[in-house]
């Protein structure tokens, strides 16, 4: 009668806690390198998209004025 039953909610939280213990967090140096790689790739892609946009806008303006 005095038994406590595990509810699905508590067992789910215990499962999440167990999975978090398995995570291998990156060290500071690795994290910095990866962050720089992501930011620089994002900036490079943004510049490429902007350049393509300017070229296409210029080309469409030329076609419209013909």
C-alpha positions as CSV (number, residue, x, y, z in Angstrom):
1,X,0.0,0.0,0.0
2,X,2.8,2.4,0.8
3,X,4.5,1.7,-2.5
4,X,5.3,4.6,-4.8
5,X,4.7,4.0,-8.4
6,X,6.9,5.5,-11.1
7,X,4.8,7.8,-13.2
8,X,5.8,8.1,-16.9
9,X,6.7,11.7,-16.3
10,X,9.4,10.9,-13.7
11,X,10.8,8.0,-15.7
12,X,11.0,10.3,-18.7
13,X,13.0,12.8,-16.7
14,X,15.3,10.0,-15.4
15,X,15.9,8.9,-18.9
16,X,16.7,12.5,-20.0
17,X,19.1,12.8,-17.1
18,X,20.8,9.5,-18.0
19,X,21.2,10.6,-21.6
20,X,22.7,14.0,-20.5
21,X,25.4,12.1,-18.6
22,X,26.4,10.4,-21.8
23,X,27.1,13.7,-23.6
24,X,30.8,14.5,-24.3
25,X,31.0,18.3,-24.3
26,X,33.6,19.9,-26.5
27,X,36.6,21.6,-25.0
28,X,37.1,25.4,-25.3
29,X,39.5,25.3,-28.2
30,X,37.4,23.0,-30.3
31,X,34.3,25.0,-29.6
32,X,36.0,28.2,-30.6
33,X,37.2,26.7,-33.9
34,X,33.7,25.4,-34.7
35,X,32.1,28.7,-33.9
36,X,34.5,30.6,-36.1
37,X,33.9,28.1,-38.9
38,X,30.1,28.5,-38.7
39,X,30.2,32.3,-38.5
40,X,32.6,32.7,-41.4
41,X,30.7,30.2,-43.5
42,X,27.5,32.1,-42.8
43,X,29.1,35.5,-43.7
44,X,30.6,34.0,-46.9
45,X,27.2,32.6,-48.0
46,X,25.5,35.9,-47.2
47,X,28.0,37.7,-49.4
48,X,27.5,35.3,-52.2
49,X,23.8,35.6,-52.1
50,X,24.0,39.4,-52.0
51,X,26.4,39.5,-55.0
52,X,24.0,37.2,-57.0
53,X,21.1,39.4,-56.0
54,X,22.8,42.5,-57.2
55,X,23.8,40.8,-60.5
56,X,20.3,39.5,-61.1
57,X,18.7,42.8,-60.3
58,X,21.1,44.6,-62.7
59,X,20.3,42.0,-65.4
60,X,16.6,42.3,-64.9
61,X,16.7,46.1,-65.0
62,X,18.6,45.9,-68.4
63,X,16.0,43.4,-69.8
64,X,13.1,45.6,-68.6
65,X,14.5,48.7,-70.3
66,X,14.9,47.0,-73.7
